[in-house]
Amino acid sequence: MIELLILSMLVKQDMYVYDIKQEIAKRSEGEFILRDGSMYGPMYRMLERGLISSRQELVGEKRFRKYYHLEDLGKEYLACCIERFYKLYRVTDNIVSEYIGNTDFAIDDTERMKK
């Protein structure tokens, strides 16, 4: 899931880790708060697999910022991830939707779980 989110952020523009984290938090309305530790592992693995690349840019006089770029292989992988995500969602929805109509299942509980 983290790879899917990170790669999705890189579709439109190159970004650095802090920006990726902030954008994911913003777009998910605070549901996905990623810590540095949870991001660098997937970032390094995606770099090793050639899904993304990185470059350093000088920020100020002495600081460098590492920007990540989505490569063509990463775009292909992202398309596969999105397809798997929606397939899993449909399968899960098929299973879970049977219980929503059950009178023993309180609708108030589902509304509370959505929040």
N, C-alpha and C positions, 0 to 999 in steps of 0.2 A: 504494500500500500504506500509506503514511504517513497519508493522508487517512482510509482505512478504519479504521486503528487509532485515530486521534484521535477520529473521530466515534463510534466504538464506546465510547470512554471517557466520552463526554458523554451517553450515552443515559440513564443513571440520575441523574446529578447534574451541576451546573455545576462546573467545575474550572479551576484555573490551570495554566500550562504545567509548572511543576515537579511538581505532583501527577500530571499526565498522563504525564510522562516516567517517574516512579517507578512508577506503576501498570502501564504497559506493560512496563517491565523486570521487574516482579514477576510479572505474569501470563504473560509469555513465558519465565520462568525464566532471564532474562538474555540471551536470544537477540536481543532488540531493545533496544539501548541508543541512545536518540535524543539527539543534541546539540541545544542551543538553535538553532544555525544551521540544522539540518535541519528544525526545527519551525516557525519563524516564517514562512518562505515559504509553506508550505501553509496556515498559520493565516490569514495576510493574504489569500491567494487565496479561502479559504472565507468570510472576512468580506465580501470584495467581492462574492461571488456570493450572499450572503444565506443561506448554509448554516448559519452560526453567527453569534452576536452576542456582544458583550462588555460588561462593566460593571466599573467600578473600585470597590473597597471599601477603606476606611481600615483599615490594620492597624497597631496601635500608635498613636503620636501623629502621626507624619509620613509613614509609608510607605503606599503604595497597592499593592494586588494586583489584577491584571486577571483576572477570571473569564470563562470562555467558556461559552456556552449553545447547545445544539443546537436550531435552529429547525425548523419543520415541513418546509420545503424540504430541510433537511439530513437529516431522517429519511427522506424519499423518496429522496434521493441515496444514503444509506447502504444502503437496501434494494436499490437497483440495484447498488451496489458489491459487496454480499454475494452477490447472484445471479451477477454476473460472476466473482467470486472462486471460487465453488464450481463454476461451469462450467469455468473454466480448470483447476481442480484435477482434475475428472473427466476432461477431455481429456488432461491431462498424465499422469494415472494410467493411462489406457488405453494410452498410448504406452509409458510406462516399464515397466508391468507385464509386457509381453512379454519384456523383457530379464531380469527377475528369475528366470524359470524356465529361462533359458539356462545350460547346464552350464559354459560358459566364464566366467560371471559369478560371482564368489565371494560367497557370502552373508555371509562375514565382513566384506567391504567395505561392504555395505549396513548392517550393524549398526554399524560404525565411523562411517559417514556420519550416522547418526541421532543420534550423541552430540555 
